[in-house]
Amino acid sequence: MDLGLRDARVLVTGGASNIGRGIVHAFAAEGSRIVLCDIDGAQAEKVRAETLERGAAEVELAVVDLTSPDGAARAVHVAVDRWEGLDVLVSNAGWSVPGFVTEDTDRDRWQKLVEVNLFGAIAATQAALVPMIEARAGALVYVASEAAFGQIRQAVYGATKAAVVALARTTAREHGRHGIRANIVCPGLVVPESPDAVGASSLWAVGEENVFNDKQREYLLKDTPLRRLTSADDVASTVLWLASDRAARQVTGQLVAVSGGYTMP
């Protein structure tokens, strides 16, 4: 199916590693014009080269920190200055360190989780809405998490992602009259497909075995009806559908869990 995303002007935050990288690759295969936004400049350059090989019409980089006061606006302005508008925002940038709720008492870490996962998404939304309202069209896709529904060792992270769900749905209600859609994808655990799928600053850069072990994998899979973990490509396919005004033009304010059925919200 032609999703109508050829030459679409797309901004993907956190686009250089793991899920974000998969999303950028997927838009590239559709022939989109992409702003790859990430804090990791070296990894972003590498993924930019991969993306051009996969058929992207153009790829621009926005190496910014979304927690800085003007970071999100600068990323949006890359698209607006280059292509005179923005059709799709994929708010994907996120950060997480697991911990049981009684043990996760580091307020500085809470603050970083809120800054990256929630405030970054709010700032990106506000910046993207400016050109979208002017054009009276646009799609916003938020990558949240199954942790938003309550998961062990993910209390604070899950709380920030639940807030992102509320942000997306409020945006959908407030700006549907401007022709703008907003939806949410909640992935299950996505283990990077290879070491080069993540940058040096990624949580996963220390190695899969140091982040997620076989016992945890077994625990997760026994409650997953499809008996397989989620891949970055699985998430990306759903993001593409929600971003497409041709395929999902009447879909807004909706949440799609991509987890093999581990959760069914």
C-alpha positions as CSV (number, residue, x, y, z in Angstrom):
1,M,0.0,0.0,0.0
2,D,1.3,3.5,-0.9
3,L,1.1,5.4,2.4
4,G,1.6,8.8,0.6
5,L,4.7,9.6,2.6
6,R,7.0,10.2,-0.4
7,D,8.6,13.6,0.1
8,A,6.8,14.0,3.4
9,R,8.7,16.3,5.8
10,V,9.3,14.3,8.9
11,L,11.1,15.0,12.2
12,V,12.1,12.0,14.3
13,T,13.5,12.8,17.8
14,G,15.9,10.3,19.3
15,G,16.3,9.0,15.7
16,A,19.9,7.7,16.0
17,S,19.5,4.5,18.1
18,N,17.4,1.4,18.4
19,I,13.6,2.3,17.9
20,G,14.3,5.7,16.5
21,R,16.8,4.3,14.0
22,G,14.2,1.8,12.9
23,I,11.7,4.5,12.4
24,V,14.1,6.7,10.4
25,H,14.9,3.7,8.2
26,A,11.2,3.1,7.6
27,F,10.5,6.6,6.5
28,A,13.6,6.5,4.3
29,A,12.1,3.4,2.5
30,E,9.0,5.6,1.8
31,G,11.1,8.3,0.2
32,S,10.4,10.9,2.9
33,R,12.5,13.9,3.7
34,I,13.8,13.5,7.2
35,V,15.2,15.5,10.0
36,L,17.1,13.1,12.2
37,C,17.2,14.7,15.7
38,D,19.5,13.2,18.4
39,I,21.9,14.3,21.0
40,D,24.5,11.8,19.7
41,G,26.1,13.4,16.7
42,A,28.4,10.6,15.8
43,Q,25.6,8.0,15.8
44,A,23.3,10.4,13.9
45,E,25.9,10.8,11.1
46,K,26.1,7.0,10.8
47,V,22.4,6.6,10.6
48,R,22.1,9.4,8.1
49,A,24.3,7.5,5.7
50,E,22.3,4.3,6.3
51,T,19.1,6.3,5.7
52,L,20.2,7.8,2.4
53,E,21.1,4.3,1.2
54,R,17.6,3.2,2.0
55,G,16.0,5.7,-0.3
56,A,15.3,8.8,1.7
57,A,14.7,11.9,-0.4
58,E,16.8,14.1,1.9
59,V,18.2,13.7,5.4
60,E,19.1,16.7,7.6
61,L,20.6,16.4,11.1
62,A,19.5,18.3,14.2
63,V,22.1,17.4,16.9
64,V,20.4,19.0,19.9
65,D,19.5,18.3,23.5
66,L,15.7,18.4,23.8
67,T,16.0,19.3,27.4
68,S,17.6,22.6,26.5
69,P,15.3,25.6,26.4
70,D,15.3,25.9,22.6
71,G,16.4,22.4,21.6
72,A,13.0,21.3,20.2
73,A,12.4,24.6,18.3
74,R,15.8,24.3,16.7
75,A,15.0,20.8,15.5
76,V,11.7,21.9,14.0
77,H,13.3,25.0,12.4
78,V,15.6,22.7,10.4
79,A,12.6,21.3,8.6
80,V,10.9,24.6,8.3
81,D,13.9,26.4,7.0
82,R,14.9,23.7,4.6
83,W,11.4,22.6,3.3
84,E,9.0,25.4,4.5
85,G,7.0,23.2,6.7
86,L,6.6,20.0,8.7
87,D,4.2,17.2,8.0
88,V,5.0,14.6,10.7
89,L,6.6,14.7,14.1
90,V,7.6,11.4,15.7
91,S,8.3,12.1,19.3
92,N,10.5,9.2,20.2
93,A,13.4,10.5,22.3
94,G,13.4,8.8,25.7
95,W,15.5,7.5,28.5
96,S,15.1,4.9,31.2
97,V,17.0,3.2,34.0
98,P,15.0,0.5,35.7
99,G,14.5,0.3,39.5
100,F,12.0,-0.9,42.0
101,V,9.8,1.9,43.3
102,T,11.1,1.6,46.9
103,E,14.7,1.7,45.8
104,D,14.5,4.3,43.0
105,T,15.0,7.3,45.4
106,D,17.4,9.4,43.3
107,R,15.5,12.7,42.7
108,D,18.1,13.8,40.1
109,R,17.3,10.7,38.1
110,W,13.6,11.4,38.4
111,Q,14.2,14.9,37.1
112,K,16.2,13.6,34.1
113,L,13.4,11.1,33.3
114,V,10.8,13.9,33.4
115,E,13.0,16.3,31.4
116,V,13.8,13.8,28.7
117,N,10.6,11.8,28.4
118,L,7.9,14.4,29.2
119,F,9.3,17.9,28.9
120,G,11.1,17.0,25.7
121,A,7.8,15.7,24.2
122,I,5.9,18.8,25.3
123,A,8.5,21.1,23.7
124,A,8.6,19.2,20.5
125,T,4.8,19.2,20.3
126,Q,4.6,23.0,20.8
127,A,7.3,23.7,18.3
128,A,5.8,21.3,15.7
129,L,2.3,22.7,16.1
130,V,3.3,26.2,14.8
131,P,3.9,25.2,11.2
132,M,1.2,22.5,11.3
133,I,-1.5,24.9,12.4
134,E,-0.5,27.3,9.7
135,A,-0.8,24.5,7.1
136,R,-3.9,23.1,8.8
137,A,-2.5,19.6,8.5
138,G,-0.1,17.4,10.3
139,A,0.5,14.1,12.1
140,L,2.1,13.6,15.5
141,V,3.1,10.1,16.6
142,Y,4.3,9.6,20.2
143,V,6.4,6.6,21.2
144,A,5.4,5.9,24.8
145,S,5.8,2.5,26.4
146,E,4.0,-0.4,27.9
147,A,5.4,0.9,31.2
148,A,2.7,3.5,31.0
149,F,0.2,0.8,32.1
150,G,2.3,-0.2,35.1
151,Q,5.3,-2.5,34.8
152,I,7.7,-3.8,37.5
153,R,10.9,-1.7,38.0
154,Q,9.5,1.1,35.8
155,A,7.5,3.3,38.2
156,V,8.9,6.7,37.5
157,Y,9.7,6.0,33.8
158,G,6.1,4.6,33.4
159,A,4.7,7.7,35.0
160,T,6.4,9.9,32.5
161,K,5.2,7.8,29.6
162,A,1.6,7.8,31.0
163,A,1.9,11.6,30.9
164,V,2.9,11.4,27.3
165,V,-0.3,9.5,26.5
166,A,-2.3,12.3,28.1
167,L,-0.3,14.9,26.2
168,A,-1.0,13.2,22.9
169,R,-4.7,12.8,23.5
170,T,-5.1,16.4,24.7
171,T,-3.3,17.5,21.6
172,A,-5.6,15.4,19.4
173,R,-8.7,17.0,21.0
174,E,-7.4,20.6,20.9
175,H,-6.0,20.5,17.3
176,G,-8.2,18.2,15.4
177,R,-10.0,21.3,14.2
178,H,-6.7,22.3,12.5
179,G,-6.5,19.1,10.6
180,I,-3.9,17.7,12.9
181,R,-3.9,14.1,14.2
182,A,-2.0,12.8,17.3
183,N,-1.6,9.2,18.2
184,I,0.5,7.0,20.5
185,V,2.5,3.8,20.0
186,C,3.4,1.8,23.1
187,P,6.2,-0.7,22.3
188,G,7.1,-3.7,24.3
189,L,10.8,-4.3,25.1
190,V,12.9,-3.6,22.0
191,V,16.4,-5.1,22.2
192,P,18.7,-3.6,19.6
193,E,19.3,-5.7,16.6
194,S,23.0,-5.3,16.6
195,P,25.7,-3.3,18.5
196,D,25.8,-0.7,15.7
197,A,22.1,0.0,16.2
198,V,22.9,2.2,19.3
199,G,25.2,5.0,20.0
200,A,27.9,5.3,22.6
201,S,25.6,7.2,25.0
202,S,22.7,4.7,24.7
203,L,21.6,2.7,27.8
204,W,22.1,-0.4,25.6
205,A,25.7,0.5,24.7
206,V,26.9,-1.5,27.7
207,G,25.7,-4.6,26.0
208,E,22.4,-6.5,26.1
209,E,23.5,-8.9,28.7
210,N,24.2,-6.0,31.1
211,V,20.7,-4.5,30.6
212,F,18.4,-7.5,30.0
213,N,19.3,-11.1,30.9
214,D,17.9,-14.5,29.8
215,K,15.8,-14.9,33.0
216,Q,14.1,-11.6,32.3
217,R,13.5,-12.6,28.6
218,E,11.9,-15.9,29.7
219,Y,9.7,-14.1,32.2
220,L,8.5,-11.7,29.5
221,L,8.0,-14.2,26.8
222,K,5.9,-16.6,28.9
223,D,3.2,-13.9,29.1
224,T,3.5,-12.8,25.5
225,P,0.9,-14.6,23.3
226,L,3.0,-14.3,20.1
227,R,6.1,-15.6,22.0
228,R,8.5,-13.2,20.5
229,L,10.1,-9.9,21.5
230,T,9.2,-6.7,19.7
231,S,11.7,-5.3,17.1
232,A,12.4,-1.8,16.0
233,D,10.8,-2.6,12.6
234,D,7.6,-3.7,14.3
235,V,7.3,-0.3,16.0
236,A,8.3,1.6,12.9
237,S,5.6,-0.1,10.8
238,T,2.9,1.1,13.2
239,V,4.4,4.6,13.3
240,L,4.3,4.8,9.5
241,W,0.6,3.8,9.5
242,L,-0.3,6.4,12.1
243,A,1.7,9.1,10.3
244,S,0.0,8.5,7.0
245,D,-3.0,10.7,6.2
246,R,-3.9,8.3,3.4
247,A,-4.0,5.1,5.6
248,A,-5.1,6.6,9.0
249,R,-6.8,9.9,8.1
250,Q,-9.7,9.3,10.6
251,V,-7.5,8.0,13.4
252,T,-6.6,10.4,16.2
253,G,-6.2,10.2,20.0
254,Q,-5.6,6.4,19.7
255,L,-3.1,4.2,21.4
256,V,-1.6,1.1,19.8
257,A,0.4,-1.4,21.9
258,V,3.1,-3.2,19.8
259,S,4.2,-6.0,22.1
260,G,3.0,-9.3,20.7
261,G,0.0,-9.0,23.1
262,Y,1.9,-8.7,26.3
263,T,-0.4,-5.9,27.2
264,M,-3.9,-5.3,25.7
265,P,-4.9,-1.8,26.8
